Amino acid sequence: MKIACLLGVSDYKNCTPLPGCINDLELMEKLLHATGEYTEVCRIDGNQPSVQVKQELVEFFTRHR
C-alpha cells in the first residue's frame, strides 16, 4: 500500500500569495493518481487554521497506521 500527503498553501496573512503552490499541488495530485500506485492521496490546501491541518493529518495517518 502506498499513500501520499500533499500540502499546498498559497494564501498567507502577511505575505504575497503564491498561486504557483496550488498549481504544483494540482499537478502533483494528477501525477500520483495517473500512476495508479497510490491507494489514497491526502490533499490539504487553502488557508486552513493549523489546528484543522493537524487534525486532518492525524486522522489520515491514523487510518494508515
N, C-alpha and C positions, 0 to 999 in steps of 0.2 A: 504494500500500500504506500502510495506517495501522496503527500499533502503539501499545500503551499499556502503561505500567508503573504499577501501583498498589502502594503501600506502606502498610500499616496495622499499627501496633504498639500494642497495648492493655495489655500487661503490662510493667511496669518493676520493677527490683530495689529501687530506693529511693524509689519514688513510688506514689501511689494508682493502681490500674488504671483505664484509660479505656475502658470497654466500648463507648462510642459510636464509637470508631475502627473497630472491627470491623464494626459496623452500617453505618457510612458506606462502608466498603470493599466490603461485600457489595452494597449498593445501587448503588454506582458501577459495579461489575463487571456487574451485571444490566443497567444502563442502557447501558453500552458494547456488550454483546452484543446487546441489543434493537435497537440502531441498525443492526446488520449491516454496519457500515462498517469494523470493525477485523479485520484478518487474524489477529492474535494479541494476547492480553492477558496480561501477566506479573503474577501476583499474589504478593506476599510479605507474609505476616502471621505472627503468633505472636511468640515470644520467641527468635528465632534469633541465634546469635552473629554479630557484624558481619562476620567473615571469610566466613561462609556467605552472607550477604546480598550482599556484594561479588561473590562468585563467581557467584551467580545472575544478578546484573545484568550482569556482564561477558559471561557466556555468552549472555544474551538479546540484548544489543546487538550482540555479535559476529555472531550469526546474521543480524541485520538490517542489517548494515553496507552 
